[in-house]
Amino acid sequence: MERKCFLTILLLGLCQVMQAYQLDTRESYQYQMVKSTSKIMVDGTDSPGEWASYPQIGTMYNHNPSDEGEAAYKSDIRLTYDDGHLYILAKHFDDGNRIIQSLQRDSDEAHWGSESFTIALDPINEKQSGILIGVNAGGARVDGSLLVEPGLTTYTDSWDTSWFSATKQYENYWLTEIAIPFTSIRYNEDNLEWGINFIRGHKTENYYYTWTPFPINFNGIDVNYMGTLKWNEVPKVKNKMAFLKPYVTANSLKDNQVVDADDKNSLDLGVDIKLPITKSLNADVAVNPDFSNADVDQEITNITRFDISLPEQREFFLENADIFTNFGSYSIFPFFSRRIGLETPILYGARVTGNISNDLRIGVMNVQTRKDAEVDAQNNTVAAFNYKVLNRSQIRGLFVNRQATGNGSIEDYARNFGGEFTYVSKKGNFNNTIKYHGSINNLKETGSYFGMNGGYATRRLRAGWILDIMDKDYQADLGFTPRLFNYDADTEAVVRKGFIFVNPYVLYKFFSKKEQSKIIFQGFRFFHNFFLNPDGSLNERDNNLAYDILFKNTSQITIMGTSNEVNLSFATNFLGEEFDNLPIGHYTFNSGRLQYISDSRKKFTYDTSISHGHFYNGSITSVGATGNFRFGHWGRFGLSYNYNDIRLPDNFGELDLHLFRFRGAFSFTNKLFFNNTIQYNTQSENFSVFSKLQWRYAPLSDIFLIYNQNNDTNGFGLKNRSIILKLTYRFAV
């Protein structure tokens, strides 16, 4: 009887998941394009008669923190075009109070933390990809590529192309005019409908408005809930011109970590080339690429038994990266671009990405690294495709090849291949992916990885699941699979061990119904991570239960409890060689955590957290604190501190770990920035200073002055120091 009741409930739940309340916003919200009858001046001024003859979008809808009703403050949005550009006017009415966090380019704080206007555009109109363009009320700009993941659309600011804007503030509104060259947009000239949406950030009211109304559980830039931009004809633009971006870098390096090393002064030259193949397919070539202007990596404290990945920072690998990286799960990456160029510099890189047809998107990349005295040159090839089926579902494929070159005496290669099928419901609230990946190398060793993950979301509920089954022989030389590698501290050997990973999670929100309530929502979430041995026995688990409260003033409170159980298979030491190795055995430990995040709109903001509990056979106390102070829109300064006090019995280890980080960002204008990061990490015994001055003196052309220094925390002896001057200039040929 109990089994029948359970099956009945499960069946009803699945029916609810699969039922589709269909809200086709692309059909309901359409904007008819009218060609301009006079010249549009992008000057931040709505001159008499300049925009009046074009259709108006005057109504926007609440999206976040509430998705009910029309926006309390009106906007006036109009579009037109000529033979070369798409033009947008956006006039946002308010009470004269505005928050402008910064003038920094491509900054989340500057854009989403300020009064802002964003355009999300899907020119291919297949809900597979798109671009994002936006400005804040101070004129700071952001642009990026839309990343379409199952059931969720996010973006990366790596897309960087030519467009123009002018923004001005008035007494009871602020206004922006935007011009996007058609040569900067990938589209099919035969496609007369584009997906589009507009998002207004009204930070003083802590509201985001969208042109189309749709549920709060989807981001405002979601491709599934865009409206439609309708054309009588799309301008046919000559797009056979190539764009060249040469650079020159002067570098002075002092490295005390290499014995008897002389100071190095060098002058490097290189070029990035963008070649259009079709209107929706581009080739990118980088010769002797230079990544000196990439932001510094953030120092971390790692008290786990495994490596932690750091995000890719290099521009060449970031643009359209989702076509290569949307494989695996959050802890398994069959391809991870930071593996390329890890040991020796890159000689060249070439990439082709874009749409071959409306349904088929491809990416092919080849990167060649240099040879040095100890490491052979490596050729790295990655190919991927994404084919749309069943309205929104996808079939994806991946091939990765790493091969040593220039040494005919050995055969050294490692190859990965895989396929994934993702079902996405028409509404987008249900998705599930099934995946298989394999590997083979020159020794004919083969391995495999199976997986499944998915999710279901409503306005209040978000639930998901992950199942990964990893073979110990699966190898991804250009991927990231840290849990395969287990370090045995007794034998000082790395042992490969397969595993099964299960991760169910549920989040449920209670939205406040009273208008006078200070709370937007409160709710609980629980997530569980189970790592099983290949025979199904428990290797490790953590069970987490959290309660979150989000207030109307943007502040947040989180209370969380965690229960851990570890069957340690290998002796472990993550506190230092001066301590005894933690022995093989069974460990259970619990902890609690409390966090408060203050009102993000204030000039002074802070984030504090504290956790305490057992840790293996001892205890741990962790404290985190971050404070930020903003001076108008020109200066933002932040100081963060993380402290971990670990106390294990006997001689297994007692350690205090400190991590300080200072950030100072100056936005002199929306084209001149000066960013500084100072970090002090006792775990890595590193003190670092990173400063970058950037001047965008012409479209997509920059001058960088970069200073980087690393010192030992014991005595502050200099490890290395570099000063870099880099000049880039972009032009068409």
Residue pairs with C-beta under 8 A, 6 or more apart in sequence:
17 430
17 456
18 425
18 430
20 425
20 426
20 427
21 427
22 426
22 427
23 214
23 225
23 427
25 212
25 213
25 214
25 225
25 226
25 227
26 193
26 195
26 226
26 227
26 228
27 228
28 212
28 227
29 211
29 212
29 227
29 228
30 227
30 228
30 229
30 230
31 55
31 57
31 79
31 196
31 227
31 228
31 229
31 230
32 55
32 230
33 79
33 80
33 81
33 229
33 230
33 231
33 232
34 53
34 54
34 55
34 80
35 80
35 81
35 82
36 54
36 80
36 81
36 82
36 87
37 53
38 49
38 50
39 82
40 50
40 80
40 82
40 85
40 87
40 177
40 179
41 47
41 50
41 177
42 87
42 164
42 165
42 166
42 177
42 178
42 179
43 166
43 177
44 166
44 167
44 168
44 175
44 176
44 177
45 168
45 175
45 177
46 89
46 91
46 175
51 78
51 80
51 89
54 78
54 79
54 80
55 78
55 79
56 76
56 77
56 78
57 75
57 76
57 77
57 78
57 198
57 211
58 74
58 75
58 76
58 77
59 70
59 71
59 74
60 70
60 71
60 74
60 75
60 198
60 200
60 209
60 210
60 211
61 67
61 69
61 70
61 71
61 209
61 210
61 211
61 212
61 213
62 68
62 69
62 70
62 71
62 207
62 209
63 199
63 208
63 209
63 210
63 213
63 214
63 216
63 220
64 207
64 208
64 216
64 220
65 206
65 207
65 216
65 520
65 521
65 550
65 552
66 207
66 216
66 511
66 520
67 213
67 214
67 215
67 216
67 459
71 200
71 202
71 207
71 209
72 205
72 207
73 92
73 93
73 94
73 202
73 205
73 209
74 93
75 90
75 91
75 92
75 93
75 198
75 200
75 209
76 89
76 90
76 91
76 93
77 88
77 89
77 90
77 91
77 198
77 211
78 88
78 89
79 86
79 87
79 88
79 89
79 229
80 87
81 87
81 235
82 235
83 235
83 237
84 181
84 182
84 183
84 235
84 237
85 179
85 180
85 181
85 182
86 179
86 180
86 182
86 185
87 177
87 178
87 179
87 180
88 119
88 177
88 178
88 180
89 175
89 176
89 177
90 117
90 175
90 176
90 177
90 178
90 198
90 200
91 173
91 174
91 175
92 115
92 117
92 137
92 173
92 174
92 175
92 200
92 202
93 172
93 173
94 115
94 172
94 173
94 174
94 202
94 204
95 172
95 204
96 171
96 172
97 204
98 114
98 115
98 137
98 169
98 174
98 203
98 204
99 113
99 114
99 115
99 203
99 204
99 601
100 114
100 115
100 136
100 137
100 138
100 140
100 632
100 633
101 109
101 110
101 113
101 114
101 136
101 630
101 633
101 636
102 109
102 110
102 113
102 114
102 138
102 140
102 630
102 633
102 634
102 636
102 665
102 667
103 110
103 138
103 139
103 140
103 633
103 634
103 667
103 668
103 669
103 670
103 673
104 110
104 140
104 636
104 665
104 667
104 673
104 675
105 140
105 141
105 142
105 670
105 671
105 673
105 696
106 141
106 142
106 143
106 144
106 157
107 140
107 142
109 636
110 136
110 140
110 142
110 667
111 118
111 134
111 136
111 140
111 142
111 201
112 201
113 203
113 600
113 601
114 136
114 137
114 138
114 140
114 201
114 203
115 136
115 137
115 174
115 201
115 202
115 203
115 204
116 134
116 135
116 136
116 137
116 199
116 200
116 201
116 203
117 134
117 135
117 136
117 176
117 198
117 199
117 200
117 201
118 132
118 133
118 134
118 142
118 198
118 199
118 200
118 201
118 220
118 221
119 132
119 133
119 134
119 178
119 196
119 197
119 198
119 199
120 130
120 131
120 132
120 146
120 153
120 196
120 197
120 198
120 199
120 220
120 221
120 223
120 226
121 130
121 131
121 132
121 133
121 185
121 194
121 195
121 196
121 229
122 129
122 130
122 146
122 194
122 195
122 196
122 223
122 226
123 130
123 131
123 185
123 186
123 187
123 188
123 191
123 194
123 195
123 280
124 130
124 186
124 187
124 188
124 191
124 280
124 355
124 358
125 191
125 193
125 194
125 195
125 358
126 355
126 358
126 359
126 388
127 148
127 195
127 223
127 224
127 388
127 392
128 148
128 223
128 355
128 361
128 386
128 388
128 394
129 145
129 146
129 148
129 322
129 355
129 361
130 145
130 146
130 148
130 195
130 223
131 143
131 144
131 145
131 146
131 159
131 185
132 142
132 143
132 144
132 145
132 146
132 155
132 159
132 221
133 141
133 142
133 143
133 163
133 178
133 180
134 141
134 142
134 143
134 199
135 141
135 142
135 165
135 167
135 176
135 178
136 167
136 201
137 167
137 169
137 174
138 167
138 633
138 670
139 165
139 166
139 167
139 176
139 670
140 667
140 670
141 165
141 670
142 157
143 157
143 159
143 160
143 161
143 163
144 155
144 156
144 157
144 158
144 159
145 155
145 156
145 158
145 159
145 319
145 320
145 322
146 153
146 154
146 155
146 221
146 223
147 153
147 154
147 155
147 156
147 322
147 326
148 223
148 322
149 322
149 326
150 394
150 422
150 424
150 431
150 432
150 433
150 454
150 455
151 424
151 428
151 429
151 430
151 431
151 455
151 457
152 218
152 219
152 222
153 218
153 219
153 221
153 222
153 223
153 224
154 219
154 221
155 221
156 318
156 321
156 322
158 315
158 318
158 319
158 321
159 319
159 320
160 315
160 319
160 700
161 184
161 700
162 181
162 183
162 184
162 699
162 700
162 730
163 178
163 179
163 180
163 181
163 184
164 178
164 179
164 180
164 699
165 176
165 177
165 178
165 179
166 176
166 177
167 174
167 175
167 176
167 177
168 174
168 175
168 176
169 175
182 235
182 237
182 239
183 237
183 239
183 241
186 279
186 280
186 281
186 282
186 354
186 355
187 194
187 234
187 279
187 280
188 279
188 280
188 355
188 358
189 234
189 236
189 279
190 234
191 234
191 358
192 230
192 231
192 232
192 233
192 234
193 228
193 229
193 230
193 231
194 228
194 229
194 231
195 223
195 226
195 227
195 228
195 229
196 211
196 226
196 227
196 228
196 229
197 210
197 211
197 212
197 220
197 221
197 222
197 225
197 226
197 227
198 210
198 211
199 208
199 209
199 210
199 220
199 221
200 208
200 209
200 210
201 207
201 208
202 208
202 209
203 601
204 601
206 552
206 553
206 554
206 601
208 220
210 220
210 225
211 227
212 225
212 226
212 227
214 222
214 225
215 429
215 458
215 459
216 459
217 429
217 457
217 458
217 459
217 462
218 224
218 225
218 428
218 457
222 428
224 392
224 427
224 428
225 428
237 279
239 276
239 279
240 276
241 276
241 732
241 733
242 273
242 274
242 275
242 276
242 732
242 733
243 273
243 274
243 730
243 731
243 732
243 733
244 271
244 272
244 273
244 274
244 730
244 731
244 732
244 733
245 271
245 272
245 273
245 274
245 700
245 701
245 728
245 729
245 730
246 269
246 270
246 271
246 272
246 728
246 729
247 269
247 270
247 271
247 272
247 290
247 726
247 727
247 728
247 729
248 267
248 268
248 269
248 726
248 727
249 267
249 268
249 269
249 270
249 290
249 292
249 724
249 725
249 726
249 727
250 265
250 266
250 267
250 724
250 725
250 726
251 264
251 265
251 266
251 267
251 268
251 292
251 722
251 723
251 724
252 263
252 264
252 265
252 722
252 723
252 724
253 263
253 264
253 265
253 266
253 720
253 721
253 722
254 263
254 264
254 718
254 720
254 721
254 722
255 261
255 264
255 719
255 720
256 717
256 718
256 719
256 720
257 719
257 720
268 288
268 290
269 288
270 286
270 287
270 288
270 289
270 290
271 286
271 287
271 288
272 284
272 285
272 286
272 287
272 289
272 316
273 284
273 285
273 286
273 287
274 282
274 283
274 284
275 282
275 283
275 284
275 285
276 282
276 283
277 283
277 352
277 354
278 354
280 354
280 355
281 352
281 353
281 354
281 355
281 356
281 362
282 352
282 353
282 354
283 350
283 351
283 352
284 316
284 319
284 349
284 350
284 351
284 352
284 353
285 348
285 349
285 350
285 351
286 316
286 346
286 348
286 349
286 350
287 348
288 346
288 347
288 348
289 314
289 316
289 346
289 348
289 349
290 726
291 313
291 314
291 315
291 316
292 704
292 706
292 724
292 726
293 692
293 694
293 702
293 704
293 706
293 724
293 726
294 313
294 314
294 315
295 313
295 675
295 677
295 690
295 692
296 677
296 679
296 688
296 690
296 708
297 310
297 313
298 310
298 661
298 679
299 659
299 661
299 679
299 681
299 684
299 686
299 688
300 308
300 310
300 659
300 681
301 642
301 644
301 657
301 659
301 681
301 683
302 308
302 574
302 683
303 574
303 620
303 644
303 646
303 657
304 574
305 486
305 487
305 572
305 574
306 482
306 483
306 485
307 480
307 482
307 485
308 482
309 333
309 336
309 338
309 480
309 482
310 338
312 318
312 321
312 337
312 338
314 337
316 349
316 351
317 337
317 338
317 340
319 353
320 351
320 353
320 354
320 363
321 337
323 353
323 361
323 362
323 363
323 384
323 386
324 335
324 337
324 363
324 365
324 382
324 384
324 398
325 333
325 335
325 336
325 337
326 386
326 396
327 333
327 334
327 335
327 384
327 396
327 398
327 418
327 420
327 435
327 437
328 334
328 435
328 437
328 449
328 451
328 479
329 451
329 453
329 466
329 468
329 501
330 466
331 468
331 482
331 483
331 501
332 449
332 451
332 468
332 470
332 479
332 480
332 481
333 476
333 479
333 480
333 481
334 398
334 400
334 416
334 418
334 437
334 449
334 476
334 479
335 382
335 398
335 400
335 416
335 476
335 478
335 479
336 476
336 478
336 479
336 480
337 478
338 480
339 477
339 478
339 479
339 480
340 346
340 367
340 369
340 380
340 478
341 367
341 369
343 369
343 372
343 375
344 369
344 370
344 371
344 372
344 375
344 377
344 378
345 369
345 370
346 367
346 368
346 369
346 370
347 368
347 369
347 370
347 377
348 367
348 368
349 365
349 366
349 367
349 368
350 365
350 366
350 367
351 363
351 364
351 365
351 366
352 362
352 363
352 364
352 365
353 361
353 362
353 363
353 364
354 361
354 362
355 361
355 362
356 362
358 388
359 387
359 388
359 389
360 385
360 386
360 387
360 388
361 385
361 386
361 387
362 383
362 384
362 385
362 386
363 382
363 383
363 384
363 385
364 381
364 382
364 383
364 384
365 380
365 381
365 382
365 383
366 379
366 380
366 381
366 382
367 379
367 380
368 377
368 378
368 379
368 380
368 405
369 377
369 378
369 379
369 380
370 377
371 377
371 406
376 404
376 405
376 406
376 407
376 410
376 412
377 404
377 405
377 406
377 407
378 402
378 403
378 404
378 405
379 401
379 402
379 403
379 404
379 405
380 400
380 401
380 402
380 403
380 478
381 399
381 400
381 401
381 403
382 398
382 399
382 400
382 401
382 478
383 398
383 399
384 396
384 397
384 398
384 399
385 396
385 397
386 394
386 395
386 396
387 394
387 395
387 396
388 394
389 395
390 423
391 424
391 426
392 424
392 425
392 426
392 428
393 421
393 422
393 423
393 424
394 420
394 421
394 422
394 424
395 419
395 420
395 421
396 419
396 420
396 421
396 422
397 417
397 418
397 419
397 420
398 416
398 417
398 418
398 419
398 420
398 437
399 415
399 416
399 417
400 415
400 416
400 417
400 476
400 478
400 479
401 413
401 414
401 415
401 416
402 413
402 414
402 415
402 477
402 478
403 412
403 413
404 410
404 412
404 413
411 442
412 442
413 441
413 442
414 439
414 440
414 441
414 442
414 475
414 476
414 477
414 478
415 439
415 440
415 441
416 437
416 438
416 439
416 475
416 476
416 478
416 479
417 437
417 438
417 439
418 435
418 436
418 437
418 438
418 449
419 435
419 436
420 433
420 434
420 435
420 436
421 433
421 434
421 435
422 431
422 432
422 433
423 430
423 431
423 432
423 433
424 430
424 431
425 431
429 456
429 457
429 458
430 454
430 455
430 456
430 457
431 454
431 455
432 452
432 453
432 454
433 451
433 452
433 453
433 454
434 451
434 452
435 449
435 450
435 451
435 452
436 448
436 449
436 450
436 451
437 448
437 449
437 451
437 474
438 446
438 447
438 448
438 449
438 474
439 445
439 446
439 447
439 448
439 473
439 474
439 475
439 476
440 446
441 475
445 473
445 475
446 473
447 471
447 472
447 473
447 474
447 475
448 471
448 473
448 474
449 468
449 469
449 470
449 471
449 474
450 468
450 469
451 466
451 467
451 468
451 469
452 465
452 466
452 467
453 464
453 465
453 466
453 467
454 464
454 465
455 462
455 463
455 464
455 465
456 462
456 463
456 464
457 463
459 509
459 511
460 508
460 509
460 510
460 511
460 523
461 506
461 507
461 508
461 509
462 506
462 507
462 508
463 504
463 505
463 506
463 507
464 503
464 504
464 505
465 503
465 504
465 505
466 501
466 502
466 503
466 504
467 500
467 501
467 502
467 503
468 499
468 500
468 501
469 500
469 501
470 481
470 483
470 484
470 498
470 499
470 500
470 501
471 498
472 484
472 496
472 497
472 498
472 534
473 496
473 498
474 481
474 484
474 498
483 499
483 501
483 531
484 496
484 497
484 498
484 499
485 494
485 495
485 496
486 494
486 495
486 496
486 497
486 569
486 570
487 493
487 494
487 495
487 570
487 572
488 494
488 495
488 570
488 571
489 570
489 571
489 572
489 573
489 581
489 582
490 570
490 571
490 581
495 570
497 533
497 534
497 569
498 534
499 531
499 532
499 533
499 534
499 539
500 530
500 531
500 532
500 533
500 534
500 536
501 529
501 530
501 531
501 532
502 528
502 529
502 530
502 532
503 527
503 528
503 529
503 530
504 527
504 528
505 525
505 526
505 527
505 528
506 525
506 526
506 527
507 523
507 524
507 525
508 523
508 524
508 525
509 521
509 522
509 523
510 521
510 522
510 523
511 520
511 521
512 519
512 520
512 521
517 552
518 551
518 552
518 553
519 549
519 550
519 551
519 552
520 550
520 551
520 552
521 549
521 550
522 547
522 548
522 549
522 550
523 547
523 548
524 545
524 546
524 547
524 548
525 545
525 546
525 548
526 543
526 544
526 545
526 546
527 544
528 541
528 542
528 543
528 544
529 540
529 541
529 542
530 538
530 540
530 541
531 538
531 539
531 540
531 541
532 538
532 539
533 539
533 569
537 567
538 565
538 567
539 566
539 567
539 569
540 564
540 565
540 566
540 567
541 564
541 565
542 562
542 563
542 564
542 565
543 562
543 563
544 560
544 561
544 562
544 563
545 560
545 561
546 558
546 559
546 560
546 561
547 558
547 559
547 560
548 556
548 557
548 558
549 556
549 557
549 558
550 556
553 599
553 601
554 599
554 600
554 601
555 596
555 597
555 598
555 599
555 600
556 595
556 596
556 597
557 594
557 595
557 596
557 597
558 593
558 594
558 595
558 596
559 592
559 593
559 594
560 592
560 593
560 594
560 595
561 590
561 591
561 592
561 593
562 590
562 591
562 592
562 593
562 613
563 588
563 590
564 587
564 588
564 589
564 590
564 591
565 586
565 587
565 588
566 586
566 587
566 588
566 616
567 585
567 586
567 587
568 582
568 583
568 584
568 585
568 586
568 587
569 584
570 584
571 581
571 582
571 583
571 584
572 581
572 582
573 579
573 580
573 581
573 582
573 653
575 646
575 648
575 652
575 653
575 655
576 653
576 655
579 648
579 651
579 652
579 653
580 650
580 651
580 652
580 653
582 616
582 617
582 648
582 652
587 616
587 617
588 614
589 613
589 614
589 615
589 616
590 613
590 614
591 611
591 612
591 613
591 614
591 615
591 620
592 611
592 612
592 613
593 609
593 610
593 611
594 609
594 610
594 611
595 607
595 608
595 609
595 624
596 607
596 608
596 609
597 606
597 607
598 605
598 606
598 607
599 605
603 629
603 630
603 631
604 627
604 628
604 629
604 630
605 627
605 628
605 630
606 625
606 626
606 627
606 628
607 624
607 625
607 626
608 624
608 625
608 626
609 622
609 623
609 624
609 625
610 621
610 622
610 623
610 624
611 620
611 621
611 622
612 619
612 620
612 621
612 622
613 619
613 620
614 620
615 646
615 648
616 648
617 648
617 649
617 652
618 646
618 647
618 648
618 649
618 652
618 653
619 646
619 647
620 644
620 645
620 646
620 647
621 643
621 644
621 645
622 642
622 643
622 644
622 645
623 641
623 642
623 643
624 640
624 641
624 642
624 643
625 640
625 641
626 638
626 639
626 640
626 641
627 638
627 639
627 640
628 636
628 637
628 638
629 636
629 637
629 638
630 636
630 637
631 637
633 667
634 666
634 667
634 668
635 664
635 665
635 666
635 667
636 663
636 664
636 665
636 667
637 662
637 663
637 664
637 665
638 661
638 662
638 663
638 664
639 660
639 661
639 662
639 663
640 660
640 661
641 658
641 659
641 660
641 661
642 657
642 658
642 659
643 656
643 657
643 658
643 659
644 655
644 656
644 657
645 655
645 656
646 653
646 654
646 655
646 656
646 657
647 654
648 654
656 682
657 682
657 683
658 680
658 681
658 682
659 679
659 680
659 681
659 682
659 683
660 678
660 679
660 680
660 681
661 677
661 678
661 679
661 680
662 676
662 677
662 678
662 679
663 675
663 676
663 677
664 675
664 676
665 673
665 674
665 675
665 676
666 673
666 674
666 675
667 673
668 674
671 695
671 696
671 697
672 694
672 695
672 696
673 692
673 693
673 694
674 691
674 692
674 693
674 694
675 691
675 692
675 694
676 689
676 690
676 691
676 692
677 688
677 689
677 690
677 691
678 687
678 688
678 689
678 690
679 686
679 687
679 688
680 686
680 687
680 713
681 687
681 713
682 713
685 712
685 713
685 714
686 710
686 711
686 712
686 713
686 719
687 710
687 711
687 712
687 713
687 716
688 708
688 709
688 710
688 711
689 707
689 708
689 709
690 706
690 707
690 708
690 709
691 706
691 707
691 708
692 704
692 705
692 706
692 707
693 704
693 705
693 706
694 702
694 703
694 704
695 702
695 703
696 702
697 703
698 729
698 730
699 730
700 728
700 730
701 728
701 729
701 730
702 726
702 727
702 728
703 725
703 726
703 727
703 728
704 724
704 725
704 726
704 727
704 728
705 724
705 725
705 726
706 722
706 723
706 724
706 725
706 726
707 722
707 723
707 724
708 720
708 721
708 722
708 724
709 718
709 720
709 721
709 722
710 718
710 719
710 720
710 721
711 717
711 718
711 719
712 719
